[in-house]
Amino acid sequence: MKTFTLLSHQWKAATRSAAASKSIGIKIFMGFFFFILFLELLGGGFYIGSELSKNSENPIHDLSRYGLYFFLAILMARFMLQKLPTFMVKPYLNLPIKKSKLVNFILTKPLFNSLNVLPLSFALAITAGLHKQLDSSTFWAIFACVIIGDLFVNYLSIYVKRVQIKHEYVFYLFLSTLGAILALDYFGIFNLKAFSADIFSQVFQQPLYLVLGLLLFTMAYYLNYQLLYKHFSLEDFGKGDANQRSSLENLSYLDRFGKIGTFALLELKMCVRNKRTRTMLFMAPLFLLYGLFFYNDPKNLDMNGFLIFIGIFISGGFMMSFGLYFFAWESGHFDLMLTANNTYKDYIKAKYFLMLATSTIIFLLSIFYIIYGLEIVMINTACFLFNIGCNSLLLLYFATNNNKHMDLSKGSAFNYQGVGARHFVLMIPLLVLPILIYLPFSLIDQANLGLTIIGTIGILGLLFREKLLDMITQRFINKRYEMSEGFRNK
């Protein structure tokens, strides 16, 4: 009975809150996106199953070779996109409800996540394409394997994300482990396909092996249970060692740059200390590795227009995802920033130089893409110059249009507070503008000249940045009261 009462409270909290009626457009858009993704997975799964049925002598064995890739992809998707299950515990602490019941209630919430439909629908679509080669026992074995494997992956990702809140290095350890497995497979040191085929072939032949999967799921559930039970006071997460000084305290040398350095240091502290900005900070390495998804295909190396898009995204992806909300990040204390004895230009220049610093670091690290050819480095260099000389200033200009409050204590995955449809629209010119500049020169067989123009525009932006920053500062001054009023509306 208490479980149904808790469910009732959760439903009322979701439907009666002030936020329930906000961002209807975003919810409709995401629902439409989810539906399209669902249809694509159905179509893609059926196509894969049909092709295996036609072209493979042993389609079940060939399918099992990619089983581990399937679950690794689910693990990464859940880790990056799925929100942690949360529950407002405080109102129940003084009621006669066992702590174990509250913990189990929290841990059952992931079972009702809409994302659970996607891997199962994809697997069922594959089996539909393979229906001629499947007997009933193999079908049910695949069905059970997907459900149990997805449950294990789901709770494993939740556990890692919870531990990461207190120990940030866990994220890099998790990412490096997955990267090492894929690297060993890519270079032929470890054959992941053969290992996967051995595991799933045994499961399909002898479904009793599914008990091992249930044990893994039980272990992941127990780890989550123990973690939440021992740290049921949610303040335990994110504090770290109370006696440990932040490593950012050692960056006091930024003070030598005056108020700009002070503002930059405050910006860095905000990134590290708040959950939403910290999540985005952790995703910065993913932008650096973006090229690996495309450079390995020789066909893509001949599409310079597409390579420019990738180059813009590598050195500017983090800048764009972070920069469009520059002032909204500080919406909780924006009024204080307006009343402090500081010049607005220093405040804006600190954000500008922070974008330059992050993009420069990512660009320097991306030079290893020279293994795909010198032309790739030339394209990425031109895109980097365009990002720091043009896109960075455009981001600051567009950021003055944002007046929606953002709660930094919440994670960024599926969190659309403070996000509007215009933010997605504003990303288009930042990504498409350099391609539009390049295409006319490419059509007349002057591709290098097009790259030179893109890089030159970036250099001109750097040379005239003071004048452009003055224009942005004036726009900020004109919009500051409108922004402040919007940020106060939570």
C-alpha positions as CSV (number, residue, x, y, z in Angstrom):
1,M,0.0,0.0,0.0
2,K,2.8,2.4,0.9
3,T,4.4,1.8,-2.6
4,F,1.2,2.9,-4.3
5,T,1.0,5.9,-2.0
6,L,4.6,6.9,-3.1
7,L,3.7,6.4,-6.7
8,S,0.6,8.6,-6.2
9,H,2.8,11.3,-4.6
10,Q,5.3,11.2,-7.5
11,W,2.5,11.5,-10.1
12,K,1.0,14.5,-8.2
13,A,4.4,16.2,-7.9
14,A,5.0,15.8,-11.6
15,T,1.6,17.0,-12.8
16,R,0.9,19.8,-10.2
17,S,4.3,21.4,-10.3
18,A,4.8,24.8,-12.0
19,A,7.3,23.3,-14.3
20,A,4.8,20.8,-15.7
21,S,3.2,23.4,-17.9
22,K,6.4,25.0,-19.1
23,S,8.4,24.1,-22.2
24,I,5.5,22.3,-23.8
25,G,7.2,22.9,-27.2
26,I,10.4,21.2,-26.1
27,K,8.5,18.2,-24.7
28,I,6.5,17.8,-28.0
29,F,9.8,18.1,-30.0
30,M,11.5,15.5,-27.9
31,G,8.5,13.2,-28.1
32,F,8.5,13.5,-31.8
33,F,12.3,12.9,-31.9
34,F,11.8,9.8,-29.7
35,F,9.1,8.5,-32.0
36,I,11.3,9.0,-35.1
37,L,14.2,7.2,-33.4
38,F,11.8,4.4,-32.4
39,L,10.7,4.0,-36.1
40,E,14.3,4.1,-37.3
41,L,15.4,1.4,-34.9
42,L,12.5,-0.7,-36.0
43,G,13.3,-0.2,-39.7
44,G,17.1,-0.6,-39.1
45,G,16.6,-3.8,-37.0
46,F,14.3,-5.4,-39.6
47,Y,16.8,-4.5,-42.4
48,I,19.7,-6.1,-40.5
49,G,17.7,-9.2,-39.8
50,S,16.6,-9.5,-43.4
51,E,20.2,-9.1,-44.7
52,L,21.5,-11.7,-42.3
53,S,18.8,-14.0,-43.4
54,K,19.6,-13.6,-47.1
55,N,23.4,-13.4,-47.0
56,S,24.6,-15.4,-44.0
57,E,25.0,-19.2,-43.8
58,N,24.7,-19.0,-40.0
59,P,22.8,-15.8,-39.2
60,I,22.4,-16.6,-35.5
61,H,26.1,-17.0,-35.1
62,D,26.9,-13.8,-37.0
63,L,24.3,-11.9,-35.0
64,S,25.9,-13.1,-31.7
65,R,29.2,-11.7,-32.8
66,Y,27.9,-8.2,-32.3
67,G,26.1,-8.8,-29.0
68,L,28.7,-7.2,-26.9
69,Y,28.9,-4.2,-29.2
70,F,25.1,-3.9,-28.8
71,F,25.3,-3.7,-25.0
72,L,28.4,-1.4,-25.0
73,A,26.4,1.0,-27.2
74,I,23.4,0.8,-24.8
75,L,25.8,1.4,-21.8
76,M,27.3,4.5,-23.4
77,A,23.9,5.9,-24.4
78,R,22.4,5.4,-21.0
79,F,25.4,6.8,-19.3
80,M,25.4,10.0,-21.4
81,L,21.6,10.5,-21.8
82,Q,19.7,8.9,-18.9
83,K,19.0,11.0,-15.9
84,L,19.6,9.5,-12.4
85,P,16.4,8.4,-10.7
86,T,15.7,10.9,-7.9
87,F,13.2,11.1,-5.1
88,M,12.3,13.9,-2.7
89,V,13.3,12.0,0.5
90,K,13.0,14.8,3.1
91,P,9.2,14.7,3.6
92,Y,9.3,11.0,4.4
93,L,12.2,10.9,6.9
94,N,9.9,11.6,9.9
95,L,7.3,9.1,8.8
96,P,7.1,5.4,9.8
97,I,8.5,4.2,6.5
98,K,11.5,1.9,6.4
99,K,14.6,3.3,4.7
100,S,14.9,0.1,2.7
101,K,11.5,0.6,1.2
102,L,12.4,4.2,0.1
103,V,15.7,3.0,-1.4
104,N,14.0,0.1,-3.3
105,F,11.4,2.6,-4.5
106,I,14.1,4.8,-6.0
107,L,15.8,1.8,-7.6
108,T,12.6,0.6,-9.3
109,K,12.0,3.9,-11.1
110,P,14.6,3.0,-13.9
111,L,12.4,0.0,-14.8
112,F,9.7,2.5,-16.1
113,N,12.1,4.6,-18.2
114,S,11.0,5.2,-21.8
115,L,14.5,4.4,-23.0
116,N,13.9,0.8,-22.1
117,V,11.7,0.4,-25.1
118,L,14.4,1.2,-27.7
119,P,16.9,-1.7,-27.3
120,L,14.1,-4.2,-27.0
121,S,12.3,-2.9,-30.1
122,F,15.5,-3.0,-32.0
123,A,16.2,-6.6,-31.0
124,L,12.6,-7.7,-31.8
125,A,12.8,-6.0,-35.2
126,I,16.0,-8.0,-35.9
127,T,14.3,-11.3,-34.9
128,A,11.3,-10.4,-37.2
129,G,13.7,-10.2,-40.1
130,L,15.2,-13.5,-39.1
131,H,11.9,-15.3,-38.4
132,K,12.6,-18.0,-41.0
133,Q,15.8,-19.0,-39.3
134,L,14.6,-18.8,-35.7
135,D,12.9,-21.5,-33.7
136,S,10.9,-20.6,-30.6
137,S,13.6,-21.4,-28.0
138,T,16.2,-19.2,-29.8
139,F,13.7,-16.4,-30.1
140,W,12.8,-16.5,-26.4
141,A,16.5,-16.8,-25.5
142,I,17.3,-13.6,-27.5
143,F,14.3,-11.9,-26.0
144,A,15.4,-12.8,-22.4
145,C,19.0,-12.0,-23.2
146,V,18.2,-8.4,-24.3
147,I,16.0,-7.8,-21.3
148,I,18.4,-9.1,-18.7
149,G,21.4,-7.5,-20.4
150,D,19.7,-4.2,-20.6
151,L,18.7,-4.3,-16.9
152,F,22.3,-5.0,-16.0
153,V,23.7,-2.2,-18.2
154,N,21.0,0.2,-16.9
155,Y,21.9,-0.3,-13.2
156,L,25.6,-0.4,-13.9
157,S,25.5,3.0,-15.6
158,I,23.4,4.4,-12.7
159,Y,25.9,3.1,-10.2
160,V,28.9,4.6,-12.1
161,K,27.1,7.9,-12.3
162,R,26.3,8.0,-8.6
163,V,29.8,7.2,-7.6
164,Q,31.1,9.8,-10.1
165,I,29.2,12.5,-8.2
166,K,31.6,12.1,-5.3
167,H,34.7,10.8,-7.1
168,E,35.0,12.6,-10.5
169,Y,37.9,10.4,-11.6
170,V,35.5,7.5,-12.0
171,F,34.1,9.1,-15.2
172,Y,37.5,9.1,-16.8
173,L,38.3,5.6,-15.5
174,F,35.0,4.4,-17.0
175,L,35.6,6.1,-20.3
176,S,39.2,4.9,-20.6
177,T,38.2,1.3,-19.8
178,L,35.6,1.3,-22.6
179,G,38.1,3.1,-24.9
180,A,40.8,0.5,-24.1
181,I,38.5,-2.4,-24.9
182,L,37.5,-0.9,-28.3
183,A,41.1,0.0,-29.0
184,L,42.3,-3.6,-28.3
185,D,39.6,-4.9,-30.6
186,Y,40.4,-2.3,-33.3
187,F,44.1,-3.2,-33.4
188,G,43.4,-6.9,-33.3
189,I,45.0,-7.5,-29.9
190,F,41.7,-8.8,-28.5
191,N,38.9,-10.2,-30.8
192,L,35.8,-8.9,-29.2
193,K,33.6,-10.4,-32.0
194,A,34.8,-13.9,-31.4
195,F,34.5,-13.5,-27.6
196,S,30.9,-12.2,-28.1
197,A,30.1,-15.1,-30.4
198,D,31.3,-17.6,-27.8
199,I,29.2,-16.1,-25.0
200,F,25.9,-15.6,-26.9
201,S,26.1,-18.9,-28.8
202,Q,26.4,-20.7,-25.5
203,V,23.4,-18.8,-24.2
204,F,21.3,-19.5,-27.3
205,Q,22.2,-23.2,-27.1
206,Q,21.7,-23.5,-23.4
207,P,19.3,-20.8,-22.0
208,L,20.2,-21.8,-18.4
209,Y,23.3,-19.6,-18.8
210,L,20.8,-16.7,-18.5
211,V,21.0,-17.3,-14.8
212,L,24.5,-15.8,-14.9
213,G,23.0,-12.6,-16.4
214,L,20.5,-12.5,-13.7
215,L,23.3,-12.7,-11.1
216,L,25.1,-9.8,-12.8
217,F,21.9,-7.8,-12.7
218,T,21.3,-8.7,-9.0
219,M,24.9,-7.6,-8.2
220,A,24.4,-4.2,-10.0
221,Y,21.1,-3.7,-8.1
222,Y,22.7,-4.6,-4.8
223,L,25.6,-2.2,-5.4
224,N,23.2,0.6,-6.0
225,Y,21.2,-0.4,-3.0
226,Q,24.2,-0.4,-0.7
227,L,25.4,2.9,-2.0
228,L,22.0,4.7,-1.5
229,Y,21.4,3.0,1.9
230,K,24.7,4.1,3.3
231,H,24.4,7.6,1.8
232,F,20.7,8.2,2.2
233,S,21.4,11.8,3.1
234,L,21.7,13.2,-0.4
235,E,24.1,15.9,0.8
236,D,26.7,13.1,1.0
237,F,27.0,13.2,-2.8
238,G,29.0,15.9,-4.4
239,K,30.7,17.3,-1.3
240,G,33.9,15.2,-1.4
241,D,36.3,15.5,1.4
242,A,35.3,18.5,3.6
243,N,38.9,19.0,4.6
244,Q,40.3,18.8,1.1
245,R,41.0,22.1,-0.6
246,S,39.8,22.5,-4.2
247,S,42.5,22.2,-6.8
248,L,41.2,25.5,-8.2
249,E,42.5,27.3,-5.2
250,N,45.9,26.7,-6.8
251,L,44.9,28.8,-9.8
252,S,45.3,32.1,-7.9
253,Y,47.8,33.2,-10.5
254,L,44.9,34.1,-12.7
255,D,44.5,37.1,-10.3
256,R,47.5,38.7,-12.1
257,F,45.2,39.3,-15.0
258,G,43.1,41.6,-12.9
259,K,39.3,41.4,-12.8
260,I,39.3,39.4,-16.0
261,G,41.3,36.7,-14.3
262,T,39.1,36.8,-11.2
263,F,36.0,36.3,-13.4
264,A,37.6,33.5,-15.3
265,L,38.5,31.7,-12.0
266,L,34.9,32.1,-10.8
267,E,33.7,30.6,-14.1
268,L,36.0,27.6,-13.7
269,K,34.8,27.1,-10.1
270,M,31.2,27.2,-11.3
271,C,32.0,24.5,-13.9
272,V,33.6,22.2,-11.4
273,R,31.3,22.6,-8.4
274,N,27.8,22.3,-10.1
275,K,26.4,19.1,-11.4
276,R,25.0,20.5,-14.7
277,T,28.1,22.4,-15.8
278,R,30.3,19.5,-14.5
279,T,28.5,17.0,-16.7
280,M,29.1,19.2,-19.7
281,L,32.7,19.6,-18.7
282,F,33.1,15.8,-18.6
283,M,31.8,15.6,-22.2
284,A,34.5,17.9,-23.6
285,P,36.8,14.9,-24.5
286,L,34.0,13.5,-26.6
287,F,34.1,16.5,-28.9
288,L,37.9,15.9,-29.3
289,L,37.2,12.3,-30.4
290,Y,34.3,13.2,-32.7
291,G,36.5,12.9,-35.8
292,L,37.2,9.2,-35.1
293,F,33.6,8.4,-36.1
294,F,34.2,9.7,-39.6
295,Y,37.9,9.9,-40.5
296,N,38.2,6.1,-40.6
297,D,35.9,5.9,-43.6
298,P,38.0,6.9,-46.7
299,K,34.8,8.1,-48.5
300,N,34.4,10.9,-45.9
301,L,38.0,12.1,-46.5
302,D,37.0,13.3,-50.0
303,M,34.1,15.4,-48.7
304,N,35.7,18.6,-47.7
305,G,32.5,20.4,-46.9
306,F,31.6,17.7,-44.5
307,L,35.1,17.7,-43.0
308,I,34.7,21.4,-42.3
309,F,31.5,20.6,-40.3
310,I,33.5,18.0,-38.3
311,G,36.4,20.5,-37.8
312,I,34.0,23.2,-36.4
313,F,32.5,20.6,-34.1
314,I,35.9,19.3,-32.8
315,S,37.3,22.6,-31.6
316,G,34.0,24.4,-31.1
317,G,31.5,21.8,-29.9
318,F,32.1,22.4,-26.2
319,M,32.2,26.1,-26.8
320,M,28.8,26.0,-28.4
321,S,27.1,23.8,-25.9
322,F,28.4,25.9,-23.1
323,G,28.5,29.4,-24.6
324,L,24.9,29.7,-25.6
325,Y,24.0,29.7,-21.9
326,F,26.9,31.9,-20.7
327,F,24.8,34.3,-18.7
328,A,22.0,31.8,-17.8
329,W,24.6,29.7,-15.9
330,E,24.7,32.5,-13.4
331,S,21.0,33.2,-13.3
332,G,20.9,32.3,-9.6
333,H,23.1,35.2,-8.7
334,F,22.8,37.4,-11.9
335,D,21.4,40.3,-9.9
336,L,24.6,40.3,-7.7
337,M,26.7,40.5,-10.8
338,L,24.8,43.5,-12.0
339,T,25.2,45.4,-8.7
340,A,28.9,44.5,-8.1
341,N,31.5,47.2,-8.7
342,N,32.8,45.7,-11.9
343,T,32.9,46.7,-15.5
344,Y,30.6,44.7,-17.8
345,K,33.3,44.5,-20.5
346,D,35.7,42.7,-18.1
347,Y,32.9,40.3,-17.2
348,I,32.3,39.5,-20.8
349,K,35.9,39.3,-21.8
350,A,36.5,36.7,-19.1
351,K,34.0,34.5,-20.8
352,Y,35.5,35.2,-24.2
353,F,39.0,34.2,-23.1
354,L,37.7,31.1,-21.4
355,M,36.3,30.0,-24.7
356,L,39.6,30.8,-26.4
357,A,41.5,28.7,-23.8
358,T,39.2,25.6,-24.0
359,S,39.1,25.6,-27.8
360,T,42.9,26.1,-28.0
361,I,43.5,23.1,-25.7
362,I,41.1,20.9,-27.6
363,F,42.7,22.0,-31.0
364,L,46.2,21.3,-29.8
365,L,45.2,17.8,-28.6
366,S,43.4,17.2,-32.0
367,I,46.7,17.5,-33.9
368,F,47.1,13.8,-33.7
369,Y,44.5,13.6,-36.5
370,I,47.6,14.2,-38.8
371,I,47.7,10.4,-39.1
372,Y,44.8,10.8,-41.5
373,G,46.7,13.3,-43.6
374,L,48.0,16.9,-43.5
375,E,44.8,18.1,-45.2
376,I,42.8,17.2,-42.1
377,V,45.0,19.3,-39.9
378,M,44.7,22.2,-42.3
379,I,40.9,22.0,-42.3
380,N,40.8,21.7,-38.5
381,T,43.2,24.7,-38.2
382,A,41.0,26.9,-40.4
383,C,37.9,25.8,-38.4
384,F,39.7,26.5,-35.1
385,L,40.6,30.1,-36.2
386,F,37.0,30.6,-37.3
387,N,35.7,29.3,-34.0
388,I,37.9,31.6,-31.8
389,G,37.6,34.6,-34.1
390,C,34.0,34.5,-35.2
391,N,31.9,31.9,-33.5
392,S,33.0,32.8,-30.0
393,L,31.8,36.4,-30.5
394,L,28.6,35.2,-32.1
395,L,28.0,33.0,-29.1
396,L,28.4,35.9,-26.6
397,Y,26.0,38.0,-28.8
398,F,23.4,35.3,-28.9
399,A,23.8,34.5,-25.2
400,T,22.4,38.0,-24.4
401,N,19.0,36.8,-25.8
402,N,18.7,34.1,-23.1
403,N,16.6,35.0,-20.1
404,K,15.5,31.6,-18.8
405,H,16.6,30.5,-15.3
406,M,18.8,27.4,-15.0
407,D,19.2,25.2,-11.9
408,L,22.9,24.0,-11.9
409,S,22.3,21.4,-9.2
410,K,20.6,19.1,-11.7
411,G,22.3,17.1,-14.3
412,S,22.3,18.0,-18.0
413,A,21.0,14.7,-19.5
414,F,17.3,15.2,-20.6
415,N,17.2,18.4,-18.6
416,Y,15.7,21.1,-20.7
417,Q,15.2,23.8,-18.1
418,G,16.4,27.0,-19.5
419,V,16.6,25.6,-23.0
420,G,14.3,26.8,-25.8
421,A,13.8,25.9,-29.4
422,R,15.7,29.0,-30.5
423,H,18.9,27.6,-28.9
424,F,18.8,24.7,-31.4
425,V,18.1,27.2,-34.3
426,L,21.1,29.4,-33.2
427,M,23.4,26.4,-33.6
428,I,22.7,26.3,-37.3
429,P,24.5,29.4,-38.4
430,L,27.5,28.6,-36.2
431,L,27.9,25.2,-37.9
432,V,26.7,26.1,-41.4
433,L,28.3,29.5,-42.0
434,P,31.8,28.3,-42.6
435,I,30.5,25.6,-45.0
436,L,28.6,28.3,-47.0
437,I,31.7,30.4,-47.2
438,Y,33.7,27.4,-48.4
439,L,31.3,25.9,-51.0
440,P,31.6,28.6,-53.7
441,F,35.4,28.2,-53.8
442,S,35.0,24.4,-53.8
443,L,32.7,24.5,-56.8
444,I,35.3,26.4,-58.9
445,D,38.0,24.0,-57.7
446,Q,39.7,26.4,-55.3
447,A,39.2,24.5,-52.1
448,N,42.4,25.8,-50.5
449,L,41.4,29.4,-51.1
450,G,38.1,28.6,-49.4
451,L,39.9,27.3,-46.3
452,T,42.2,30.4,-46.4
453,I,39.1,32.7,-46.4
454,I,37.6,30.8,-43.4
455,G,40.8,31.1,-41.5
456,T,41.3,34.8,-42.5
457,I,37.8,35.6,-41.2
458,G,38.8,34.1,-37.8
459,I,42.0,36.1,-37.7
460,L,40.2,39.3,-38.5
461,G,37.8,38.6,-35.7
462,L,40.8,38.2,-33.3
463,L,42.3,41.5,-34.6
464,F,39.1,43.5,-34.2
465,R,37.9,41.7,-31.1
466,E,38.0,44.8,-28.8
467,K,35.6,46.7,-31.1
468,L,33.4,43.7,-31.4
469,L,33.4,43.1,-27.6
470,D,32.4,46.7,-27.1
471,M,29.4,46.1,-29.3
472,I,28.5,43.0,-27.4
473,T,29.0,44.8,-24.1
474,Q,26.6,47.6,-25.2
475,R,24.0,45.0,-26.2
476,F,24.4,43.3,-22.8
477,I,23.9,46.7,-21.1
478,N,20.7,47.2,-23.1
479,K,19.4,43.7,-22.3
480,R,20.6,43.3,-18.7
481,Y,17.3,44.2,-17.0
482,E,15.2,42.0,-19.3
483,M,17.6,39.1,-18.7
484,S,17.6,39.7,-14.9
485,E,13.8,39.7,-14.8
486,G,13.7,36.4,-16.7
487,F,16.3,34.8,-14.5
488,R,14.2,35.6,-11.4
489,N,11.2,33.6,-12.9
490,K,12.0,30.1,-11.7
